[in-house]
């Protein structure tokens, strides 16, 4: 049977990773998220790293700020699996999505989306 403190630590890291993923996807800085939920930048950083436990009330505020349901933070949690940091490929995907959302010109967005489809299908291979 797994140690309860080990599971709690895994939950904190998982929730923190989900906070970070969603924040990046929305294009928010840690500073901006901290302001939105009324904490310091340092506290927001500790939440994302799983260093400090997020209270139920604060988790609700985070869900509101990040435009998700509270359950979002627990999606995909598996206590039997090691809690890993965000893989580099996933971090890059979130970065691309964030920057894509910042493109105001619809034609440019469509062109970029088409380019991604072509490259993903392998037509961009030399």
N, C-alpha and C positions, 0 to 999 in steps of 0.2 A: 504494500500500500504506500503510495507516495506521501512524503512529508507535507503537512498542510502549509507550513511556511514556504516550502519550495513552490507549491502550487500558487500561493498568494503572490510570491515574487514573479512568477511567470505571468500571472494575470496582470500585474502592474506594468510589466514590460510590454505585454501584448496591447493593453489599452493605450499605453503611451505611444506605441508604434502606430496604432490606428489614428490617434489624434494627429500625429505628425503627417501621416499619409494624406488625411483629409485636408489639413491645413495647407499643405503643399499643393494639392489638387485645386484648391480654391484660390491659390495665389496669395495667401496671407503670410506675412512675416510672423515670427514668434512674438515680436514686440506688438504687432497689431492684435494678434489673438489675445495676448496678455491684457491689453487695454480693453478689449471687448468683454472679458470675463472678470475684470477688476483685480488682477494680480500683477506681480512684477514679472519682468522678462525672465528673471532667474527662476521664479516659481514655474512659469510655463515651460521652461527648459527642463526642469526637474520632472514635471509631469510627463513630458515626451520621452524622457530617458527611463521612466519607470523608477526613478529614485524616490520620489514622494508619492504617497498614495493619494488618489483623487477621491474626495468625498462624494457622496451621492448627490448632494446639492450642486457641487462644482461640476460633476459629470453632466448633470442636467443643463447647466449653463453652457458647457462646452458643446453639448448636442445642439442647443439653440444657436450658438454662434457659428457652428460648422454645418448647420442646416441638415442634420441627420436625427434619426431616432436614437435614444440611449442604447438600444440593443446593438447598434452599428459597432460600438466599441468592443463588443464581445464576439462579433461574427468571426468565424473561422478559428476560434480558440480551441485548442486541443491540449489538455494537460499532459498527455503522453508524449507530445512532441517538444523538442527544444525550442525555446523562444529565440528566434534569430532576428538580427537587425534587418532592415529593409535591404533586399538584394540590390546591387548596383543597377541592374537592368530595370527593376521596378522603380527605383528612384529616378532614373532617366525618363521612364515612361510618364511618370507623374510630372516631371519637369516639362516635357514636351506638351502634355495636356494643358498644363497651366499656361504656358506661353501661347499655345494655340488659341486658348480662350481669350487672350488679350489682343488677337488680331481683329481689327475692326472691319476691314474690307472683306465682304462676303466672297468675292471672286478669288481673293488671295487665299482665304480659308479653304475654298473648294479645290483650288489648284494644289495646295499643300496636301489635302486629304487624298486627292487623286495620285499625287506623287508617292505617298506612303503606300497606297494600295498597289501600285505598279511595282515598287521596290519589294514589298512583302510577297508578291506573287512570283518574284524572281525574274521579272522582265528587265530589271535594272542590272542584271549580271553581265559582265563583259566577257 
